[in-house]
Amino acid sequence: MKIIEKIKNNKVDKNKEINKILNIKKNYNISFKKDSLYEGENTIVITDEDNNKVLTSEYIFFGIYQSSTKLWVWSSSIPGVSKNQMELVNNIRNKSFIFENDSNKDILFYNQLLTNDVLNLNDSEDSLGKIDDVLLYLSDSIVILKPLNSLGNLQYIGLTKIKTKYV
């Protein structure tokens, strides 16, 4: 099976999996926990609109998309990101060899994404969908969340291992 098919099939499988846990059409609140109660700095807590806990999960912060400049920026290029998160991202980016030596435009895009710290996304809507798909595939995340930060940038956060479900 070609890599593009594997990426698409993975997305379908992950969507089925997450729909059993979260209603992806609902709004949720996200908070990052860094104390011993939540076992370290890679725990995220998701609550519903009434502030009831839905789940806790380990996460990976991939990066941001700046809609004003149409730039994708890997979290490893953002000041203040923890060393642990940078290592997680670099492990994903090191898989760029999977997308070498192929003239397929999607494969070329994935290679450029993984080998550049910052990437200009001219066709942002199509490109953002491809970023979702490849991050889901390479990180083995369950879902990619995209909350807006205080500057209006989309943050790409993957839930990697659900610790507790409250629903």
C-alpha positions as CSV (number, residue, x, y, z in Angstrom):
1,M,0.0,0.0,0.0
2,K,1.3,3.4,-0.9
3,I,2.1,5.9,1.8
4,I,-0.6,8.3,0.7
5,E,-3.2,5.6,1.1
6,K,-1.8,4.6,4.5
7,I,-2.1,8.3,5.7
8,K,-5.7,8.5,4.4
9,N,-6.7,5.2,6.0
10,N,-5.1,6.2,9.3
11,K,-7.2,9.4,9.3
12,V,-10.4,7.4,8.9
13,D,-9.5,4.9,11.6
14,K,-8.5,7.7,14.0
15,N,-11.7,9.6,13.4
16,K,-13.7,6.6,14.3
17,E,-11.7,6.1,17.4
18,I,-12.0,9.7,18.7
19,N,-15.7,9.9,17.9
20,K,-16.2,7.3,20.5
21,I,-14.6,9.6,23.1
22,L,-15.2,13.2,22.0
23,N,-18.0,14.9,20.0
24,I,-15.7,16.7,17.6
25,K,-18.5,19.2,16.8
26,K,-18.7,20.4,20.4
27,N,-16.5,23.1,21.9
28,Y,-14.1,22.1,24.7
29,N,-11.8,23.9,27.0
30,I,-8.1,22.9,27.1
31,S,-5.7,23.4,30.0
32,F,-2.2,22.2,30.4
33,K,-1.1,20.7,33.7
34,K,2.4,20.8,35.0
35,D,2.1,19.4,38.6
36,S,2.7,16.0,40.0
37,L,-1.1,15.4,40.3
38,Y,-1.2,15.1,36.5
39,E,2.2,13.3,36.2
40,G,4.3,15.9,34.5
41,E,4.4,18.5,31.8
42,N,2.9,16.5,29.0
43,T,-0.7,16.3,30.4
44,I,-3.6,18.2,29.0
45,V,-7.1,18.3,30.6
46,I,-10.1,18.7,28.4
47,T,-13.4,20.0,29.9
48,D,-16.8,20.6,28.5
49,E,-18.6,24.0,28.3
50,D,-19.8,23.5,31.9
51,N,-16.2,22.9,33.0
52,N,-16.8,19.2,33.7
53,K,-13.7,17.1,33.0
54,V,-14.0,15.0,29.9
55,L,-10.5,13.5,29.7
56,T,-6.9,13.8,30.6
57,S,-4.3,12.9,28.0
58,E,-0.6,13.1,27.1
59,Y,0.0,15.5,24.3
60,I,2.4,16.8,21.8
61,F,2.6,20.5,20.7
62,F,3.4,20.3,17.0
63,G,3.5,24.0,16.1
64,I,1.3,26.9,15.0
65,Y,-0.3,28.2,11.8
66,Q,-0.2,32.0,11.5
67,S,-3.2,32.8,9.3
68,S,-2.0,36.5,8.9
69,T,1.2,35.4,7.3
70,K,0.2,31.9,6.0
71,L,3.2,30.4,7.8
72,W,3.5,27.0,9.5
73,V,6.0,27.2,12.4
74,W,7.2,24.0,14.2
75,S,7.1,24.2,18.0
76,S,10.8,23.5,18.1
77,S,11.2,27.0,16.6
78,I,9.1,28.8,19.2
79,P,10.9,30.3,22.2
80,G,9.8,28.9,25.5
81,V,8.7,25.4,24.3
82,S,10.0,22.7,26.6
83,K,12.9,20.5,25.7
84,N,10.7,17.5,26.0
85,Q,8.2,18.9,23.5
86,M,11.0,19.8,21.1
87,E,12.3,16.2,21.3
88,L,8.9,14.8,20.5
89,V,8.6,17.1,17.5
90,N,12.1,16.4,16.3
91,N,11.4,12.7,16.4
92,I,8.5,13.2,14.0
93,R,10.5,15.5,11.8
94,N,13.3,12.9,11.6
95,K,10.8,10.7,9.7
96,S,11.1,12.9,6.6
97,F,13.1,10.2,4.8
98,I,9.8,8.4,4.3
99,F,8.9,11.2,1.8
100,E,12.1,11.3,-0.2
101,N,12.7,10.4,-3.8
102,D,9.1,10.8,-5.0
103,S,7.6,13.3,-7.5
104,N,4.1,13.1,-6.1
105,K,3.1,16.6,-5.1
106,D,1.7,15.5,-1.7
107,I,4.9,13.5,-1.0
108,L,6.9,16.6,-1.9
109,F,4.8,18.8,0.4
110,Y,5.2,16.4,3.3
111,N,9.0,16.3,2.8
112,Q,9.1,20.1,2.7
113,L,7.0,20.4,5.8
114,L,9.2,18.0,7.8
115,T,12.5,19.4,6.6
116,N,11.8,23.2,7.1
117,D,11.4,25.0,10.4
118,V,9.0,27.4,8.8
119,L,6.9,26.8,5.7
120,N,4.8,29.3,3.7
121,L,1.4,27.7,2.9
122,N,0.1,29.3,-0.3
123,D,-2.9,27.1,-0.5
124,S,-3.5,27.1,3.2
125,E,-6.8,25.3,3.3
126,D,-5.6,22.3,1.4
127,S,-2.2,22.4,3.1
128,L,-3.7,22.5,6.6
129,G,-5.7,19.3,5.9
130,K,-2.5,17.6,4.7
131,I,-0.7,18.7,7.8
132,D,-3.5,17.3,10.0
133,D,-3.3,14.0,8.1
134,V,0.5,13.6,8.2
135,L,0.8,14.6,11.9
136,L,-1.9,12.1,12.8
137,Y,0.0,9.4,10.9
138,L,3.6,10.1,12.0
139,S,2.9,10.9,15.6
140,D,0.3,8.2,16.2
141,S,-1.9,10.8,17.9
142,I,-5.5,10.0,18.4
143,V,-6.7,13.4,17.3
144,I,-5.2,16.8,16.4
145,L,-6.8,19.7,18.3
146,K,-6.4,23.3,16.9
147,P,-7.3,25.9,19.5
148,L,-6.6,29.6,18.8
149,N,-3.9,31.2,21.0
150,S,-4.0,34.7,22.3
151,L,-2.4,36.0,19.0
152,G,-5.0,34.3,16.8
153,N,-2.7,31.6,15.6
154,L,-3.9,28.0,15.3
155,Q,-2.0,25.7,17.7
156,Y,-1.6,22.2,16.6
157,I,-1.8,19.8,19.6
158,G,-2.0,16.0,19.3
159,L,-3.6,13.8,22.0
160,T,-1.2,10.9,22.2
161,K,-2.3,8.7,25.1
162,I,-5.6,9.1,27.0
163,K,-4.9,8.7,30.7
164,T,-8.4,9.2,32.2
165,K,-11.9,9.4,30.6
166,Y,-14.6,11.0,32.8
167,V,-17.6,10.6,30.5
